Amino acid sequence: MGIMAVLSLLLLGTACGNNAKPAAAAEAVQTATVANGSATFTVTGLDCCLPSVIQNLISKVDGVSKVDIEPMGSKGKVTVSFDDKKTDLKQIQTSVTKYGFGVMGG
């Protein structure tokens, strides 16, 4: 990924995500739907960001093979497939919350 794309992700995540009231990642892990290397949870704070921003952040986590986002206004329902030997739901959700977006369980 080029430097401009990385800067765009950082700026979009900082500008938009910080407006969200993020839930603790640990709380979201308890209420998210997780089964067989797949998880579904909700990302909040998408008021002025494209869902592809979140998709790109999650895709960068080692072990993630597929990310689908269903936009729902300022939220997005995220379904992610991953290798549970390489990553876990907490790491995946942290890739989103560190940029100021919130996560809630499925």
N, CA, C and O atoms as CSV, one atom per row, in Angstrom:
chain,resi,resn,atom,element,x,y,z
A,1,MET,N,N,0.860,-1.176,0.000
A,1,MET,CA,C,0.000,0.000,0.000
A,1,MET,C,C,0.903,1.234,0.000
A,1,MET,O,O,1.894,1.287,0.729
A,2,GLY,N,N,0.559,2.207,-0.810
A,2,GLY,CA,C,1.366,3.412,-0.921
A,2,GLY,C,C,1.211,4.329,0.279
A,2,GLY,O,O,0.277,4.186,1.067
A,3,ILE,N,N,2.133,5.269,0.409
A,3,ILE,CA,C,2.140,6.203,1.540
A,3,ILE,C,C,0.876,7.055,1.584
A,3,ILE,O,O,0.377,7.369,2.664
A,4,MET,N,N,0.354,7.431,0.414
A,4,MET,CA,C,-0.862,8.250,0.390
A,4,MET,C,C,-2.063,7.465,0.907
A,4,MET,O,O,-2.913,8.018,1.605
A,5,ALA,N,N,-2.136,6.183,0.569
A,5,ALA,CA,C,-3.249,5.356,1.052
A,5,ALA,C,C,-3.176,5.192,2.563
A,5,ALA,O,O,-4.196,5.245,3.250
A,6,VAL,N,N,-1.963,4.992,3.082
A,6,VAL,CA,C,-1.788,4.859,4.531
A,6,VAL,C,C,-2.169,6.157,5.234
A,6,VAL,O,O,-2.860,6.138,6.253
A,7,LEU,N,N,-1.714,7.292,4.684
A,7,LEU,CA,C,-2.071,8.578,5.285
A,7,LEU,C,C,-3.576,8.810,5.237
A,7,LEU,O,O,-4.152,9.340,6.187
A,8,SER,N,N,-4.214,8.420,4.144
A,8,SER,CA,C,-5.665,8.573,4.039
A,8,SER,C,C,-6.380,7.755,5.103
A,8,SER,O,O,-7.329,8.234,5.723
A,9,LEU,N,N,-5.930,6.523,5.317
A,9,LEU,CA,C,-6.532,5.685,6.359
A,9,LEU,C,C,-6.357,6.313,7.727
A,9,LEU,O,O,-7.291,6.346,8.528
A,10,LEU,N,N,-5.164,6.810,7.993
A,10,LEU,CA,C,-4.910,7.426,9.286
A,10,LEU,C,C,-5.763,8.666,9.488
A,10,LEU,O,O,-6.352,8.851,10.553
A,11,LEU,N,N,-5.831,9.514,8.471
A,11,LEU,CA,C,-6.618,10.737,8.583
A,11,LEU,C,C,-8.107,10.445,8.704
A,11,LEU,O,O,-8.792,11.053,9.526
A,12,LEU,N,N,-8.612,9.528,7.901
A,12,LEU,CA,C,-10.036,9.192,7.973
A,12,LEU,C,C,-10.369,8.565,9.316
A,12,LEU,O,O,-11.388,8.896,9.923
A,13,GLY,N,N,-9.520,7.668,9.777
A,13,GLY,CA,C,-9.759,7.025,11.065
A,13,GLY,C,C,-9.709,8.017,12.198
A,13,GLY,O,O,-10.517,7.936,13.123
A,14,THR,N,N,-8.781,8.952,12.148
A,14,THR,CA,C,-8.655,9.948,13.202
A,14,THR,C,C,-9.802,10.940,13.149
A,14,THR,O,O,-10.393,11.255,14.181
A,15,ALA,N,N,-10.125,11.435,11.967
A,15,ALA,CA,C,-11.155,12.459,11.841
A,15,ALA,C,C,-12.542,11.915,12.144
A,15,ALA,O,O,-13.336,12.577,12.814
A,16,CYS,N,N,-12.835,10.739,11.666
A,16,CYS,CA,C,-14.186,10.203,11.810
A,16,CYS,C,C,-14.326,9.331,13.038
A,16,CYS,O,O,-15.289,9.467,13.792
A,17,GLY,N,N,-13.398,8.458,13.240
A,17,GLY,CA,C,-13.508,7.487,14.312
A,17,GLY,C,C,-13.510,8.097,15.694
A,17,GLY,O,O,-14.177,7.574,16.587
A,18,ASN,N,N,-12.790,9.185,15.905
A,18,ASN,CA,C,-12.721,9.774,17.231
A,18,ASN,C,C,-14.041,10.371,17.676
A,18,ASN,O,O,-14.208,10.682,18.856
A,19,ASN,N,N,-14.984,10.539,16.757
A,19,ASN,CA,C,-16.307,11.025,17.120
A,19,ASN,C,C,-17.153,9.920,17.743
A,19,ASN,O,O,-18.177,10.191,18.370
A,20,ALA,N,N,-16.724,8.683,17.568
A,20,ALA,CA,C,-17.472,7.545,18.097
A,20,ALA,C,C,-17.204,7.404,19.590
A,20,ALA,O,O,-16.206,7.904,20.109
A,21,LYS,N,N,-18.103,6.724,20.259
A,21,LYS,CA,C,-17.920,6.395,21.657
A,21,LYS,C,C,-17.591,4.915,21.710
A,21,LYS,O,O,-18.488,4.083,21.850
A,22,PRO,N,N,-16.282,4.572,21.598
A,22,PRO,CA,C,-15.924,3.170,21.457
A,22,PRO,C,C,-16.224,2.352,22.709
A,22,PRO,O,O,-16.000,2.789,23.838
A,23,ALA,N,N,-16.735,1.156,22.465
A,23,ALA,CA,C,-16.912,0.201,23.550
A,23,ALA,C,C,-15.588,-0.495,23.777
A,23,ALA,O,O,-14.769,-0.590,22.863
A,24,ALA,N,N,-15.374,-0.976,24.971
A,24,ALA,CA,C,-14.133,-1.695,25.261
A,24,ALA,C,C,-14.077,-2.947,24.407
A,24,ALA,O,O,-15.075,-3.655,24.271
A,25,ALA,N,N,-12.910,-3.225,23.830
A,25,ALA,CA,C,-12.767,-4.396,22.969
A,25,ALA,C,C,-13.078,-5.672,23.745
A,25,ALA,O,O,-13.678,-6.596,23.197
A,26,ALA,N,N,-12.683,-5.733,24.997
A,26,ALA,CA,C,-12.940,-6.926,25.801
A,26,ALA,C,C,-14.438,-7.154,25.954
A,26,ALA,O,O,-14.890,-8.298,25.909
A,27,GLU,N,N,-15.209,-6.102,26.130
A,27,GLU,CA,C,-16.662,-6.212,26.245
A,27,GLU,C,C,-17.249,-6.739,24.943
A,27,GLU,O,O,-18.137,-7.591,24.959
A,28,ALA,N,N,-16.761,-6.240,23.827
A,28,ALA,CA,C,-17.283,-6.657,22.533
A,28,ALA,C,C,-16.972,-8.121,22.262
A,28,ALA,O,O,-17.776,-8.823,21.649
A,29,VAL,N,N,-15.814,-8.585,22.710
A,29,VAL,CA,C,-15.446,-9.981,22.504
A,29,VAL,C,C,-16.463,-10.878,23.190
A,29,VAL,O,O,-16.810,-11.930,22.653
A,30,GLN,N,N,-16.944,-10.496,24.349
A,30,GLN,CA,C,-17.892,-11.310,25.100
A,30,GLN,C,C,-19.236,-11.417,24.395
A,30,GLN,O,O,-19.922,-12.428,24.551
A,31,THR,N,N,-19.635,-10.414,23.629
A,31,THR,CA,C,-20.960,-10.411,23.031
A,31,THR,C,C,-20.958,-10.621,21.518
A,31,THR,O,O,-22.029,-10.703,20.916
A,32,ALA,N,N,-19.808,-10.709,20.902
A,32,ALA,CA,C,-19.747,-10.936,19.465
A,32,ALA,C,C,-20.058,-12.397,19.161
A,32,ALA,O,O,-19.911,-13.270,20.016
A,33,THR,N,N,-20.483,-12.643,17.941
A,33,THR,CA,C,-20.749,-14.003,17.493
A,33,THR,C,C,-19.467,-14.557,16.881
A,33,THR,O,O,-18.967,-14.022,15.892
A,34,VAL,N,N,-18.935,-15.632,17.468
A,34,VAL,CA,C,-17.687,-16.223,16.989
A,34,VAL,C,C,-17.888,-17.728,16.818
A,34,VAL,O,O,-18.376,-18.396,17.730
A,35,ALA,N,N,-17.516,-18.261,15.661
A,35,ALA,CA,C,-17.616,-19.699,15.421
A,35,ALA,C,C,-16.717,-20.118,14.279
A,35,ALA,O,O,-16.730,-19.503,13.213
A,36,ASN,N,N,-15.929,-21.171,14.498
A,36,ASN,CA,C,-15.133,-21.796,13.438
A,36,ASN,C,C,-14.324,-20.816,12.596
A,36,ASN,O,O,-14.395,-20.859,11.367
A,37,GLY,N,N,-13.566,-19.943,13.225
A,37,GLY,CA,C,-12.732,-19.010,12.477
A,37,GLY,C,C,-13.494,-17.907,11.779
A,37,GLY,O,O,-13.006,-17.321,10.812
A,38,SER,N,N,-14.677,-17.625,12.262
A,38,SER,CA,C,-15.490,-16.548,11.705
A,38,SER,C,C,-16.109,-15.767,12.856
A,38,SER,O,O,-16.436,-16.342,13.894
A,39,ALA,N,N,-16.272,-14.466,12.676
A,39,ALA,CA,C,-16.862,-13.633,13.727
A,39,ALA,C,C,-17.715,-12.550,13.087
A,39,ALA,O,O,-17.455,-12.107,11.969
A,40,THR,N,N,-18.736,-12.136,13.821
A,40,THR,CA,C,-19.589,-11.033,13.400
A,40,THR,C,C,-19.722,-10.062,14.552
A,40,THR,O,O,-20.021,-10.460,15.678
A,41,PHE,N,N,-19.499,-8.783,14.270
A,41,PHE,CA,C,-19.638,-7.730,15.274
A,41,PHE,C,C,-19.983,-6.438,14.563
A,41,PHE,O,O,-19.994,-6.386,13.333
A,42,THR,N,N,-20.265,-5.394,15.330
A,42,THR,CA,C,-20.655,-4.105,14.773
A,42,THR,C,C,-19.571,-3.076,15.034
A,42,THR,O,O,-19.014,-3.011,16.130
A,43,VAL,N,N,-19.274,-2.268,14.019
A,43,VAL,CA,C,-18.348,-1.141,14.156
A,43,VAL,C,C,-19.184,0.128,14.156
A,43,VAL,O,O,-20.081,0.290,13.328
A,44,THR,N,N,-18.886,1.034,15.095
A,44,THR,CA,C,-19.601,2.308,15.168
A,44,THR,C,C,-18.673,3.455,14.776
A,44,THR,O,O,-17.451,3.312,14.781
A,45,GLY,N,N,-19.271,4.584,14.439
A,45,GLY,CA,C,-18.499,5.770,14.092
A,45,GLY,C,C,-18.245,5.932,12.618
A,45,GLY,O,O,-17.284,6.595,12.227
A,46,LEU,N,N,-19.081,5.342,11.789
A,46,LEU,CA,C,-18.895,5.419,10.336
A,46,LEU,C,C,-19.614,6.601,9.719
A,46,LEU,O,O,-19.846,6.611,8.510
A,47,ASP,N,N,-19.974,7.596,10.511
A,47,ASP,CA,C,-20.742,8.737,10.029
A,47,ASP,C,C,-20.152,9.372,8.774
A,47,ASP,O,O,-20.893,9.699,7.846
A,48,CYS,N,N,-18.849,9.550,8.730
A,48,CYS,CA,C,-18.242,10.237,7.587
A,48,CYS,C,C,-17.150,9.400,6.927
A,48,CYS,O,O,-16.304,9.932,6.208
A,49,CYS,N,N,-17.168,8.114,7.169
A,49,CYS,CA,C,-16.138,7.250,6.594
A,49,CYS,C,C,-16.770,6.162,5.743
A,49,CYS,O,O,-17.875,5.695,6.018
A,50,LEU,N,N,-16.061,5.779,4.729
A,50,LEU,CA,C,-16.505,4.681,3.886
A,50,LEU,C,C,-16.258,3.352,4.606
A,50,LEU,O,O,-15.253,3.213,5.303
A,51,PRO,N,N,-17.142,2.391,4.452
A,51,PRO,CA,C,-16.912,1.079,5.059
A,51,PRO,C,C,-15.600,0.443,4.608
A,51,PRO,O,O,-15.024,-0.372,5.329
A,52,SER,N,N,-15.129,0.810,3.424
A,52,SER,CA,C,-13.870,0.242,2.934
A,52,SER,C,C,-12.684,0.618,3.823
A,52,SER,O,O,-11.683,-0.098,3.847
A,53,VAL,N,N,-12.783,1.726,4.548
A,53,VAL,CA,C,-11.715,2.111,5.481
A,53,VAL,C,C,-11.582,1.034,6.550
A,53,VAL,O,O,-10.477,0.574,6.836
A,54,ILE,N,N,-12.711,0.627,7.147
A,54,ILE,CA,C,-12.703,-0.413,8.169
A,54,ILE,C,C,-12.269,-1.739,7.562
A,54,ILE,O,O,-11.507,-2.486,8.175
A,55,GLN,N,N,-12.745,-2.029,6.377
A,55,GLN,CA,C,-12.379,-3.262,5.699
A,55,GLN,C,C,-10.861,-3.339,5.500
A,55,GLN,O,O,-10.263,-4.394,5.708
A,56,ASN,N,N,-10.243,-2.232,5.101
A,56,ASN,CA,C,-8.794,-2.200,4.903
A,56,ASN,C,C,-8.038,-2.379,6.210
A,56,ASN,O,O,-7.025,-3.077,6.243
A,57,LEU,N,N,-8.516,-1.756,7.296
A,57,LEU,CA,C,-7.852,-1.897,8.594
A,57,LEU,C,C,-7.867,-3.349,9.057
A,57,LEU,O,O,-6.850,-3.870,9.515
A,58,ILE,N,N,-9.012,-3.993,8.939
A,58,ILE,CA,C,-9.140,-5.379,9.395
A,58,ILE,C,C,-8.360,-6.333,8.483
A,58,ILE,O,O,-7.771,-7.303,8.962
A,59,SER,N,N,-8.353,-6.067,7.192
A,59,SER,CA,C,-7.656,-6.934,6.234
A,59,SER,C,C,-6.161,-7.007,6.497
A,59,SER,O,O,-5.513,-7.978,6.106
A,60,LYS,N,N,-5.609,-6.008,7.147
A,60,LYS,CA,C,-4.176,-5.963,7.408
A,60,LYS,C,C,-3.752,-6.871,8.567
A,60,LYS,O,O,-2.560,-7.123,8.743
A,61,VAL,N,N,-4.706,-7.362,9.354
A,61,VAL,CA,C,-4.381,-8.251,10.475
A,61,VAL,C,C,-3.946,-9.605,9.922
A,61,VAL,O,O,-4.657,-10.212,9.121
A,62,ASP,N,N,-2.776,-10.073,10.353
A,62,ASP,CA,C,-2.244,-11.354,9.908
A,62,ASP,C,C,-3.232,-12.464,10.268
A,62,ASP,O,O,-3.642,-12.582,11.423
A,63,GLY,N,N,-3.608,-13.264,9.295
A,63,GLY,CA,C,-4.529,-14.363,9.520
A,63,GLY,C,C,-5.945,-14.091,9.048
A,63,GLY,O,O,-6.753,-15.016,8.958
A,64,VAL,N,N,-6.261,-12.839,8.746
A,64,VAL,CA,C,-7.599,-12.503,8.246
A,64,VAL,C,C,-7.655,-12.842,6.759
A,64,VAL,O,O,-6.807,-12.406,5.980
A,65,SER,N,N,-8.666,-13.628,6.373
A,65,SER,CA,C,-8.778,-14.036,4.975
A,65,SER,C,C,-9.911,-13.339,4.233
A,65,SER,O,O,-9.866,-13.223,3.008
A,66,LYS,N,N,-10.933,-12.872,4.962
A,66,LYS,CA,C,-12.063,-12.237,4.289
A,66,LYS,C,C,-12.763,-11.293,5.256
A,66,LYS,O,O,-12.930,-11.605,6.435
A,67,VAL,N,N,-13.175,-10.123,4.741
A,67,VAL,CA,C,-13.906,-9.140,5.539
A,67,VAL,C,C,-15.085,-8.642,4.716
A,67,VAL,O,O,-14.914,-8.175,3.590
A,68,ASP,N,N,-16.274,-8.742,5.280
A,68,ASP,CA,C,-17.479,-8.204,4.645
A,68,ASP,C,C,-18.098,-7.195,5.603
A,68,ASP,O,O,-18.180,-7.439,6.807
A,69,ILE,N,N,-18.533,-6.054,5.060
A,69,ILE,CA,C,-19.183,-5.038,5.878
A,69,ILE,C,C,-20.526,-4.687,5.261
A,69,ILE,O,O,-20.628,-4.393,4.070
A,70,GLU,N,N,-21.544,-4.725,6.094
A,70,GLU,CA,C,-22.888,-4.325,5.689
A,70,GLU,C,C,-23.188,-2.997,6.370
A,70,GLU,O,O,-23.486,-2.977,7.564
A,71,PRO,N,N,-23.115,-1.872,5.631
A,71,PRO,CA,C,-23.359,-0.557,6.232
A,71,PRO,C,C,-24.783,-0.431,6.763
A,71,PRO,O,O,-25.742,-0.876,6.132
A,72,MET,N,N,-24.898,0.186,7.936
A,72,MET,CA,C,-26.202,0.437,8.567
A,72,MET,C,C,-26.170,1.840,9.172
A,72,MET,O,O,-26.155,1.989,10.394
A,73,GLY,N,N,-26.161,2.863,8.324
A,73,GLY,CA,C,-26.070,4.235,8.811
A,73,GLY,C,C,-24.689,4.526,9.371
A,73,GLY,O,O,-23.692,4.380,8.663
A,74,SER,N,N,-24.615,4.935,10.632
A,74,SER,CA,C,-23.334,5.260,11.254
A,74,SER,C,C,-22.638,4.019,11.796
A,74,SER,O,O,-21.575,4.117,12.411
A,75,LYS,N,N,-23.235,2.854,11.570
A,75,LYS,CA,C,-22.664,1.589,12.025
A,75,LYS,C,C,-22.448,0.677,10.825
A,75,LYS,O,O,-22.935,0.939,9.725
A,76,GLY,N,N,-21.719,-0.379,11.062
A,76,GLY,CA,C,-21.534,-1.378,10.032
A,76,GLY,C,C,-21.428,-2.749,10.661
A,76,GLY,O,O,-20.703,-2.934,11.638
A,77,LYS,N,N,-22.151,-3.715,10.104
A,77,LYS,CA,C,-22.077,-5.095,10.576
A,77,LYS,C,C,-20.903,-5.746,9.861
A,77,LYS,O,O,-20.882,-5.823,8.632
A,78,VAL,N,N,-19.930,-6.214,10.630
A,78,VAL,CA,C,-18.703,-6.783,10.084
A,78,VAL,C,C,-18.725,-8.295,10.271
A,78,VAL,O,O,-18.971,-8.792,11.370
A,79,THR,N,N,-18.466,-9.015,9.192
A,79,THR,CA,C,-18.269,-10.456,9.265
A,79,THR,C,C,-16.865,-10.727,8.752
A,79,THR,O,O,-16.511,-10.342,7.637
A,80,VAL,N,N,-16.074,-11.391,9.574
A,80,VAL,CA,C,-14.675,-11.618,9.221
A,80,VAL,C,C,-14.337,-13.097,9.362
A,80,VAL,O,O,-14.742,-13.750,10.324
A,81,SER,N,N,-13.590,-13.614,8.390
A,81,SER,CA,C,-13.074,-14.980,8.441
A,81,SER,C,C,-11.587,-14.888,8.732
A,81,SER,O,O,-10.883,-14.063,8.149
A,82,PHE,N,N,-11.107,-15.743,9.642
A,82,PHE,CA,C,-9.704,-15.659,10.033
A,82,PHE,C,C,-9.180,-17.014,10.482
A,82,PHE,O,O,-9.941,-17.921,10.816
A,83,ASP,N,N,-7.860,-17.122,10.479
A,83,ASP,CA,C,-7.163,-18.310,10.967
A,83,ASP,C,C,-6.945,-18.112,12.454
A,83,ASP,O,O,-6.143,-17.270,12.859
A,84,ASP,N,N,-7.660,-18.889,13.280
A,84,ASP,CA,C,-7.574,-18.687,14.724
A,84,ASP,C,C,-6.244,-19.140,15.323
A,84,ASP,O,O,-6.030,-19.008,16.528
A,85,LYS,N,N,-5.354,-19.672,14.493
A,85,LYS,CA,C,-3.999,-19.987,14.952
A,85,LYS,C,C,-3.079,-18.771,14.807
A,85,LYS,O,O,-2.015,-18.713,15.423
A,86,LYS,N,N,-3.500,-17.796,13.983
A,86,LYS,CA,C,-2.693,-16.601,13.743
A,86,LYS,C,C,-3.227,-15.360,14.444
A,86,LYS,O,O,-2.457,-14.457,14.771
A,87,THR,N,N,-4.529,-15.302,14.679
A,87,THR,CA,C,-5.129,-14.111,15.284
A,87,THR,C,C,-6.380,-14.509,16.049
A,87,THR,O,O,-6.815,-15.660,16.005
A,88,ASP,N,N,-6.941,-13.553,16.739
A,88,ASP,CA,C,-8.202,-13.780,17.447
A,88,ASP,C,C,-9.076,-12.535,17.320
A,88,ASP,O,O,-8.650,-11.517,16.775
A,89,LEU,N,N,-10.289,-12.629,17.824
A,89,LEU,CA,C,-11.233,-11.529,17.678
A,89,LEU,C,C,-10.735,-10.252,18.338
A,89,LEU,O,O,-10.942,-9.159,17.812
A,90,LYS,N,N,-10.085,-10.382,19.480
A,90,LYS,CA,C,-9.588,-9.187,20.172
A,90,LYS,C,C,-8.593,-8.419,19.306
A,90,LYS,O,O,-8.668,-7.193,19.224
A,91,GLN,N,N,-7.666,-9.122,18.662
A,91,GLN,CA,C,-6.698,-8.453,17.782
A,91,GLN,C,C,-7.398,-7.790,16.602
A,91,GLN,O,O,-7.036,-6.685,16.197
A,92,ILE,N,N,-8.387,-8.457,16.062
A,92,ILE,CA,C,-9.119,-7.912,14.919
A,92,ILE,C,C,-9.849,-6.635,15.326
A,92,ILE,O,O,-9.798,-5.630,14.617
A,93,GLN,N,N,-10.524,-6.681,16.467
A,93,GLN,CA,C,-11.252,-5.501,16.921
A,93,GLN,C,C,-10.313,-4.370,17.329
A,93,GLN,O,O,-10.647,-3.200,17.144
A,94,THR,N,N,-9.161,-4.694,17.873
A,94,THR,CA,C,-8.183,-3.670,18.226
A,94,THR,C,C,-7.683,-2.930,16.993
A,94,THR,O,O,-7.362,-1.744,17.068
A,95,SER,N,N,-7.615,-3.632,15.843
A,95,SER,CA,C,-7.180,-2.971,14.603
A,95,SER,C,C,-8.128,-1.846,14.222
A,95,SER,O,O,-7.745,-0.939,13.484
A,96,VAL,N,N,-9.360,-1.892,14.717
A,96,VAL,CA,C,-10.376,-0.868,14.447
A,96,VAL,C,C,-10.391,0.178,15.558
A,96,VAL,O,O,-10.410,1.377,15.279
A,97,THR,N,N,-10.382,-0.265,16.808
A,97,THR,CA,C,-10.515,0.668,17.934
A,97,THR,C,C,-9.299,1.566,18.107
A,97,THR,O,O,-9.434,2.670,18.635
A,98,LYS,N,N,-8.130,1.138,17.687
A,98,LYS,CA,C,-6.949,1.991,17.855
A,98,LYS,C,C,-7.025,3.243,16.993
A,98,LYS,O,O,-6.281,4.199,17.217
A,99,TYR,N,N,-7.922,3.245,16.007
A,99,TYR,CA,C,-8.144,4.440,15.187
A,99,TYR,C,C,-9.376,5.222,15.614
A,99,TYR,O,O,-9.820,6.130,14.910
A,100,GLY,N,N,-9.930,4.864,16.781
A,100,GLY,CA,C,-11.016,5.634,17.352
A,100,GLY,C,C,-12.420,5.175,17.030
A,100,GLY,O,O,-13.384,5.793,17.481
A,101,PHE,N,N,-12.563,4.104,16.258
A,101,PHE,CA,C,-13.881,3.568,15.976
A,101,PHE,C,C,-14.307,2.686,17.148
A,101,PHE,O,O,-13.457,2.187,17.886
A,102,GLY,N,N,-15.588,2.492,17.321
A,102,GLY,CA,C,-16.088,1.639,18.387
A,102,GLY,C,C,-16.464,0.282,17.851
A,102,GLY,O,O,-16.713,0.121,16.656
A,103,VAL,N,N,-16.507,-0.708,18.747
A,103,VAL,CA,C,-16.960,-2.040,18.369
A,103,VAL,C,C,-17.993,-2.516,19.374
A,103,VAL,O,O,-17.898,-2.243,20.571
A,104,MET,N,N,-18.973,-3.227,18.864
A,104,MET,CA,C,-20.006,-3.842,19.714
A,104,MET,C,C,-20.192,-5.270,19.231
A,104,MET,O,O,-19.964,-5.572,18.059
A,105,GLY,N,N,-20.597,-6.128,20.116
A,105,GLY,CA,C,-20.842,-7.514,19.731
A,105,GLY,C,C,-21.968,-7.645,18.740
A,105,GLY,O,O,-22.767,-6.726,18.563
A,106,GLY,N,N,-22.031,-8.814,18.082
A,106,GLY,CA,C,-23.025,-9.093,17.061
A,106,GLY,C,C,-24.372,-8.968,17.584
A,106,GLY,O,O,-25.340,-9.170,16.851
